[in-house]
Amino acid sequence: MRSKRAILIPGMSLLLVPTAVLAHHALQSQFDMQRTITLTGGVTKMDWSNPHVRLYLEVKDQSRTVNWELYLGSPNQQILNGWKIDTYRRGDHVRVDTYPARDGSSVGFAKKVTAVSGRMFYGESRPSERGFVAGLVAP
């Protein structure tokens, strides 16, 4: 009986691994990670709730105003990237390089956020893959 249990529990665990992997990599299915667009506008809100920090941006062009919802890494990862709760506030003007939503909606996954002052912060969740530890880059 014990040997059956020893095989059954790890076997059941292995069945759950693909579900976790697919959930973790859902960003690639929602966002076009091969294409980057640049948005410039004013911050309307920052939401620091799990699983992803969200930056809301009001982007104006000649004919209309579009409100964008931009996802970033998790709150913990953003803090490791150098972000603080008040890094960007309502009314701050920023330029965001983002991966756009595949469905054409006004949603994106922020790659890099640059303030008017030139300060840059990265929104991606794995900065160590880019060869540095902190997400803050001097102007």
Secondary structure, DSSP 8 states (H G I E B T S, - for coil): -HHHHHHHHHHHHHHHHHHHHHHHTHHHHHB-TT--EEEEEEEEEEE--SS--EEEEEEE-SS-EEEEEEE-S-HHHHHHTT--TTSS-TT-EEEEEEEEBTT-SSEEEEEEEEETTS-EEE-SS-GGGGT-S-S-B--
